[in-house]
């Protein structure tokens, strides 16, 4: 149960950070989709980081978290593009 809670909380934080750094207006995707993008960013970012660097560290690994947030930002952009939620139109 603790793992599920940490994944949801971490997914929300990573998803919101990814939404914040994603270029353009990405505010129209719902919170649940942002959390899913954050969870995906955590999982895919961890996997990609482990493929390039040594994932075993005794302290906070800021590079791994950076990879997670950047991956979440990419997923937010993809989700916004798929759902058509790219923000208000500017005419």
N, C-alpha and C positions, 0 to 999 in steps of 0.2 A: 504494500500500500504506500510506503514511503517513496518508492521509486516512481510510482505513477504521479504522486503529488509533485515531486521534484521535476519530472519531465513536463508537467503542465505549467508549473511556475517558470521554469527555465525557458520553455517554449514561448510563453507569453512575453517574457523579458527580451529574449533574442528576437522574436517576431516583431515586437514594437521597435526595437533598435534597428532591425532590418528595414522596417517600414519608414523609419525616420531618415535613414541614409539613402533609400531608394530614390533615384532621380525622378523628377516630375511630381505630379499630383497623384498620390496613391492612397488618399484618405477614404475612398469610397468602398473599399473592401471591408466586409464585416470582421468583427473582433475574432470570431471563431476561426475564420480563414487565416487571419494574421497569426493566431496561435498555432494552427496547423503548419503554416510556413516556418514559424519559429522552431517547431519540433523537427520538421524536415531539415531545417538549417543546422540544428544541433547534430542530428544523426549523419547527414551527408558531410557536413563540415568536419566532424570528428573522423569520419572514414577517410576523407581526402587528406586531412592533416596527418593521419597515421601512415598514409602511403608515402608521404614526403619526409616527415620528421619522426624522431623517436618520441612516441606518446607517453612514455614513462617519466614523469617528473614529480618531485616531491612538493613543489610549490604551485601557486596559481600560474597556469600557462596562458598568458595573455594572447599569444599568437594563435593558439587553438580557438580561443573565444572570438578573436578577430575573424578567423576563417568561418566560424559558425554564423556570425552576424552578416558577413558578406554573402554567404550562401543563402541566408534567410532573405536578404535584400533582393537577390536574384529571383528567389521563389516568389516574393511579393510582387515583383514586376511581372513575372509569368502569370501569376494568379489574377492580377489586375487586367492583364491583356486578354486572358481567356474569358474572364467574366465581363469584360467591357467596362469595368469600374475604374476609369482613368481620371476621374475627377470632373469638376464642372467644366463645361465647354467655354472657351474664351473667344467670343465672336467680335 
